[in-house]
């Protein structure tokens, strides 16, 4: 009986101790939960703050990138959307030329072809979007259809031609085209076909010539020049370029060109599409 009482008391004591421990544990859990909640809140706030900072950083980066893109526009992209760019074309010719862009005359030699020794360079500026077609009519001086110059004088002779041109994109400073053998050419005046008439006293009656009709709309972008020949490249030694030629810094992509014969070919038409 005494043992039973002792055991009952012991069990009661243990039960009381367990309740006390449970209360402390419950209190601790609440406290820990509160601390955990606070800690989690702090972590959440930190995470939120970090996310906000990252978001702001990303936004700033995107704004910076956009500003950079706007401050440094891509010329090619601006042209591809149909907007225009400013270009400049430098031209030197022996003796005269007129330049067209997509069928529109943008400039011609300021020195009349009838001016003796009319050698000079010209620079024309124009607006265009790529691709565009550049067409150039160029002539070597001749007094008559005989193809000769200084007729009746001691220096009666056949003349010789030559032209060089280059196109610059002023937005980038890049040379985008230069005359070379890739350009299409049509010779519309040739004389004399019989070059032995060069010294005849009456070359108009003895010199033979060939004149082709200038094709309609040959300067337009949609003109079909597939039947034309390729221009012939000539060296500076061949052409002997004079006044004005050295005023331009010619890019290596730009070459002196003409028909296949510098002396017999008097009037030539040139075309190229710039993309």
Buried (B, 14 or more C-beta within 10 A) or exposed (E): EEEEEEEEEEEEEEEEEEEEEEEEEEEEEEEEEEEEEEEEEEEEEEEEEEEEEEEEEEEEEEEEEEEEEEEEEEBEEBBEEEEEBEBBBBBBBBBBBBBBBBBEEBBBBEBEBEEEEBBBBBEBEBEBBBEBBBBBBBBBBBBEBBBBBEBEEEEBBBBBBBBBBBBBBEBEEEBBBBBBEEBBBBBBBBBBEEBEBBEBEEBBEBBBBBEEEEBEEBBBBEBEBEEBBEBBBBEEEBBEBBBBBEEBEBBEEBBBBBBEBBBBBBBBBBBBBBE
